[in-house]
Each structure stands twice: as structure tokens, then as C-alpha cells.
Amino acid sequence: MLLEFVYPLVKYFTPFNVFLYLTFRGAYAALTTLLISFIFGPRIIEGLRALKIGQAVRTDGPATHLKKDGTPTMGGVLIIVSVIISMLLWQDLRNEKVWLTLGAFAAFGIIGFADDYLKVTRHNSAGLPAWAKLAGQFAVAIAVVLILYFSGEEGITSLYVPFFKNPVVDMGALWIPFGVILIVGESNAVNFSDGLDGLLAGLLILVFIALAILTYLTGRVDYSSYLGMPYIPGAGELTVFCLAAVGACIGFLWFNTHPAEVFMGDVGSLSLGGVVATISLIIKKEILVLIIGGVFVLEIMSVVIQVVSYKIRKKRVFKMAPIHHHFELSGWAETKVVIRFWILGGLFAIIALSTLKIQ
């Protein structure tokens, strides 16, 4: 919006040229979401508390979590609203990739909101039925992937793998189910990672910083050519979105650090997980995003392994899944688990970015 207003004035006042730079708009998009979080966060938390929108804690989890029962949840609304406002101010709204990203972000947020709302009104941890939640996720994922598939973008169905400069295969129509599974899987993986104070917000800050770097490089002909990456016209604008998400997650983390004043809820985790996968599909980093979000992969795999093992062997591999609860029940303090997982998340991000030069 600001870009549309300021751009015609450049010929009268050349310093307005700064609004054309992605780095400038991205930085101020992050600052905008951060300020919105700081200013309105306390009011939203008080509002959630007044409406008695509190988290229902599982009784079969770590005993230390029982005291968290009733803590305001659905704080992810703050992240979604702050990012959307920031995008309307700092984004180039003529970019179709921006609208697709925002659409996926909002749609997954709506699914998460419905799930959280049912949990709150029923006063237990059961929200939407599993089939309904998955049906909504698949519907959004199919819509996103089909829009990309029929966009006419060159090489949209090509699959790139770290350490290889050229695509390893053109998946053709098989890219559609692949993309759908990636989006649904990533949104659920991020959702499973939301179980300890500050854990998910901290991990997402690292993920979106890495994605901001990748979208910026992918959207520039010179840098992408030098690094042997596919050049995606218009992808650079997603840098603004990624940095806005970084600011929003930092602002949310201010209130979500231990002991948390508010929880993110599915409205935040599903929307952020879905948009991470959507961005990876747009910039052709479908495999690399699994490394960037390596902790999310570990979290969802621990759940899969636990379920399969119990179904087949009637035995559990972990004391509790997702795996962060296993370490809690093994005697690690909650803050120790969170900080160590942040460190692991940082290592995964560094490893992923290092592959750009090794191809």
C-alpha cells in the first residue's frame, strides 16, 4: 500500500527510492509486526483471559504442565493480524505470489481457529475431529498446489535437491500430490512442535530468517545465477513476508517465554506451518525446507514412530510423543529442552544454507 502511494512521488523526492528496496521494506515490515505485538499483545492477552479462552492441558502429559491449565490460548491471532497489517503496508500488492502466500496463511489460520474454538468451548483438548481437520488442510493444500501448477511458471514441477545444481527430475503431474503432502505434513509437523513455552516461536524465527535469505536470493537473477539456484521472478517479494513473520514471532515470544502468558494455539501453528511449506514450493526449495525445519521433522517422525510401534508391538519407543515431552519426562527442565531444541534448529538452518555454495 505504501509502495503504491510513494512510488509516483519518487520523481519529486528521490529519497523515496528507498521504498523500492526489499531489504528496507522487509526490515520495516518486521519492525511493524514487532511493534503491533508489543502494543496490542497485553490487551489481547487480557481480552482472552476475560473471555476465559484458556488452554485445556492434557492430564496424561508431564505433571509440571498441569499448572498451565487455563492459560490464555489462540495467541496466534496476534501473529496473523500483525503480519497481514504489515503486508498491507509494506508489500507490493501487485505480486500474485504475495496473495497466494497470504491466502494460504489465512486459510490455515481459519482451520486452526475452528480447532482452538472447539477446544475452548468444550473445555478439553479435543477440537475438530481428525478427519475434519485433515480435510480442511488437504482442501487448502490442493488449492495452493493447483494454483502453482497451472500458473505457467517455468520449471514449477522440477524437483531440486541440495548439493545438485540442476533439478534431479521433472515430476510432472506427480508434483501435485507431492506438494499437497508437503504442505499438510509441514503444517502438522509445526503443530506437533508447539508444546513447550517458547519452543515453536523460537524455532520459527530461525526458519523464517533462513527463508528470508532464500527468497531474496531466488528473486535476484545475479545471485541465483551465481549460486546455481533457480531464478523465480517475483519471489523476492516474499522476503518482506518472511521478515514480517520473524518480527511477529519475536513479538509473540516476548509473551510466550517461560512461564508463558499466552499460548499460540493451532490458529498460529497451522497457519505458520502451512505458509512455510507454501513458500518452499514457490521458491523450489521443497527438499531444503525439510532440513531448515529439521526439528519439525524429528517431532512428527517421533509421533509416527510411537503410533506405529504401539499399533504393531504394543510398546512405546518414547516415554511420550512428540519427542520434546520424552526429554521432559526423562528429567530435563522445560527451559533446557526449549533452548537445546533452539540450538538444534539453528544448526539445521546453518546446514541448509551452507548447501547453497556446495552445488
CORGIVEN-V43822 format. One record per residue. RES is the residue in three letters. SS is DSSP state (A for helix, B for strand, O for the rest). OMEGA is omega in radians with two decimals (none if undefined). Layout:
# CORGIVEN-V43822
res & ss & omega
RES & SS & OMEGA
RES & SS & OMEGA
This chain:
# CORGIVEN-V43822
res & ss & omega
MET & O & 3.11
LEU & A & 3.13
LEU & A & 3.13
GLU & A & -3.10
PHE & A & -3.02
VAL & A & -3.02
TYR & A & 3.13
PRO & O & -3.09
LEU & O & -3.10
VAL & O & -3.10
LYS & O & 3.11
TYR & O & -3.10
PHE & O & -2.99
THR & A & 3.10
PRO & A & 3.10
PHE & A & 3.08
ASN & A & -3.09
VAL & A & 3.14
PHE & A & 3.12
LEU & A & -3.09
TYR & O & 3.13
LEU & A & -3.11
THR & A & 3.13
PHE & A & -3.11
ARG & A & 3.10
GLY & A & 3.14
ALA & A & -3.12
TYR & A & 3.01
ALA & A & 3.09
ALA & A & 3.14
LEU & A & 3.13
THR & A & -3.14
THR & A & 3.13
LEU & A & 3.14
LEU & A & 3.10
ILE & A & 3.13
SER & A & -3.11
PHE & A & -3.08
ILE & A & -3.03
PHE & A & -3.14
GLY & A & -3.14
PRO & A & -3.13
ARG & A & 3.12
ILE & A & 3.13
ILE & A & 3.10
GLU & A & 3.11
GLY & A & 3.10
LEU & A & 3.13
ARG & A & 3.13
ALA & A & 3.13
LEU & O & -3.14
LYS & O & 3.08
ILE & O & -3.06
GLY & B & -3.13
GLN & O & 3.01
ALA & O & -3.05
VAL & O & 3.10
ARG & O & -3.13
THR & O & -3.12
ASP & O & -3.14
GLY & O & 3.11
PRO & O & -3.09
ALA & A & -3.12
THR & A & -3.11
HIS & A & -3.08
LEU & A & 3.14
LYS & A & 3.13
LYS & A & -3.12
ASP & O & 3.14
GLY & O & 3.09
THR & O & -3.13
PRO & B & 3.12
THR & O & -3.07
MET & O & 3.10
GLY & O & 3.09
GLY & A & 3.07
VAL & A & 3.12
LEU & A & 3.13
ILE & A & -3.10
ILE & A & -3.10
VAL & A & -3.11
SER & A & 3.13
VAL & A & -3.13
ILE & A & 3.10
ILE & A & 3.13
SER & A & 3.13
MET & A & 3.13
LEU & A & -3.14
LEU & A & -2.91
TRP & A & -3.05
GLN & O & 2.97
ASP & O & -3.02
LEU & O & 3.06
ARG & O & -3.09
ASN & O & -3.09
GLU & A & -3.14
LYS & A & 3.10
VAL & A & -3.12
TRP & A & 3.09
LEU & A & 3.13
THR & A & 3.11
LEU & A & 3.13
GLY & A & 3.11
ALA & A & 3.14
PHE & A & -3.11
ALA & A & -3.09
ALA & A & 3.09
PHE & A & 3.08
GLY & A & 3.13
ILE & A & 3.10
ILE & A & 3.13
GLY & A & 3.12
PHE & A & 3.13
ALA & A & 3.13
ASP & A & 3.13
ASP & A & -3.09
TYR & A & 3.13
LEU & A & 3.09
LYS & A & -3.10
VAL & A & -3.08
THR & A & 3.14
ARG & A & 3.13
HIS & O & 3.01
ASN & O & -3.05
SER & O & 3.12
ALA & O & 3.14
GLY & O & 3.08
LEU & O & 3.01
PRO & O & -3.09
ALA & A & -3.09
TRP & A & -3.13
ALA & A & 3.12
LYS & A & 3.13
LEU & A & 3.13
ALA & A & 3.11
GLY & A & 3.13
GLN & A & -3.14
PHE & A & 3.14
ALA & A & 3.13
VAL & A & -3.12
ALA & A & 3.13
ILE & A & 3.14
ALA & A & -3.13
VAL & A & -3.08
VAL & A & 3.14
LEU & A & 3.09
ILE & A & 3.12
LEU & A & -3.09
TYR & A & -3.10
PHE & O & -3.13
SER & O & -3.12
GLY & O & 3.13
GLU & O & 3.12
GLU & O & 3.08
GLY & O & -3.08
ILE & O & -3.12
THR & O & 3.11
SER & B & -3.14
LEU & B & 3.11
TYR & O & -3.13
VAL & O & 3.10
PRO & O & -3.14
PHE & O & 3.09
PHE & O & -3.09
LYS & O & -3.09
ASN & O & 3.12
PRO & O & -3.11
VAL & O & -3.13
VAL & B & 2.97
ASP & B & -3.02
MET & O & -3.12
GLY & O & -3.10
ALA & O & 3.12
LEU & A & 3.11
TRP & A & -3.12
ILE & A & 3.11
PRO & A & 3.10
PHE & A & -3.14
GLY & A & 3.14
VAL & A & 3.14
ILE & A & 3.12
LEU & A & -3.12
ILE & A & -3.13
VAL & A & -3.14
GLY & A & -3.12
GLU & A & -3.13
SER & A & 3.11
ASN & A & 3.11
ALA & A & 3.10
VAL & A & 3.13
ASN & A & 3.12
PHE & A & -3.10
SER & O & -3.11
ASP & O & -3.11
GLY & O & 3.14
LEU & O & -3.10
ASP & O & 3.06
GLY & O & -3.04
LEU & A & -3.04
LEU & A & -3.12
ALA & A & 3.13
GLY & A & 3.12
LEU & A & -3.12
LEU & A & 3.06
ILE & A & 3.13
LEU & A & -3.12
VAL & A & -3.10
PHE & A & 3.03
ILE & A & 3.11
ALA & A & 3.13
LEU & A & 3.09
ALA & A & 3.11
ILE & A & -3.09
LEU & A & 3.13
THR & A & 3.12
TYR & A & -3.14
LEU & A & -3.11
THR & A & -3.10
GLY & O & 3.13
ARG & O & -3.11
VAL & A & -3.06
ASP & A & -3.10
TYR & A & -3.13
SER & A & 3.11
SER & A & -3.13
TYR & A & -3.08
LEU & A & -3.14
GLY & O & 3.14
MET & O & 3.05
PRO & O & 3.08
TYR & O & -3.14
ILE & O & 3.14
PRO & O & 3.09
GLY & O & -3.11
ALA & A & -3.13
GLY & A & 3.14
GLU & A & 3.14
LEU & A & 3.04
THR & A & 3.14
VAL & A & 3.12
PHE & A & -3.09
CYS & A & 3.14
LEU & A & 3.04
ALA & A & 3.10
ALA & A & 3.08
VAL & A & 3.13
GLY & A & -3.14
ALA & A & 3.14
CYS & A & 3.08
ILE & A & 3.12
GLY & A & 3.11
PHE & A & -3.13
LEU & A & 3.11
TRP & A & -3.11
PHE & A & -3.03
ASN & A & 3.10
THR & O & -3.07
HIS & O & -0.12
PRO & O & -3.01
ALA & O & 3.03
GLU & O & -3.12
VAL & O & 3.07
PHE & O & -3.11
MET & O & -3.10
GLY & A & 3.13
ASP & A & 3.13
VAL & A & 3.11
GLY & A & -3.05
SER & A & 3.14
LEU & A & -3.12
SER & A & -3.11
LEU & A & 3.09
GLY & A & 3.13
GLY & A & -3.09
VAL & A & 3.06
VAL & A & 3.13
ALA & A & 3.13
THR & A & 3.12
ILE & A & -3.14
SER & A & 3.09
LEU & A & -3.12
ILE & A & -3.06
ILE & O & 3.08
LYS & O & 3.10
LYS & O & -3.06
GLU & O & -3.14
ILE & O & -3.11
LEU & A & -3.11
VAL & A & 3.09
LEU & A & 3.06
ILE & A & 3.12
ILE & A & 3.12
GLY & O & -3.08
GLY & A & 3.12
VAL & A & 3.11
PHE & A & 3.11
VAL & A & 3.11
LEU & A & -3.12
GLU & A & -3.08
ILE & A & 3.10
MET & A & 3.11
SER & A & 3.10
VAL & A & 3.14
VAL & A & -3.13
ILE & A & -3.13
GLN & A & -3.10
VAL & A & -3.12
VAL & A & -3.14
SER & A & -3.12
TYR & A & 3.13
LYS & A & -3.05
ILE & A & -3.02
ARG & A & -3.05
LYS & O & 3.11
LYS & O & 3.12
ARG & O & 3.09
VAL & O & -3.12
PHE & O & 3.10
LYS & O & 3.06
MET & O & 3.08
ALA & O & 0.03
PRO & O & -2.92
ILE & A & 3.13
HIS & A & 3.10
HIS & A & 3.10
HIS & A & -3.14
PHE & A & 3.07
GLU & A & -3.12
LEU & A & 3.07
SER & O & 3.06
GLY & O & 3.10
TRP & O & 3.04
ALA & O & -3.10
GLU & A & -3.12
THR & A & 3.11
LYS & A & 3.10
VAL & A & -3.09
VAL & A & -3.08
ILE & A & 3.12
ARG & A & 3.08
PHE & A & 3.03
TRP & A & 3.13
ILE & A & 3.12
LEU & A & 3.10
GLY & A & 3.09
GLY & A & 3.11
LEU & A & 3.11
PHE & A & 3.14
ALA & A & 3.13
ILE & A & 3.12
ILE & A & -3.13
ALA & A & -3.12
LEU & A & -3.14
SER & A & -3.12
THR & A & -3.10
LEU & A & -3.11
LYS & A & -3.11
ILE & O & 3.10
GLN & O & none
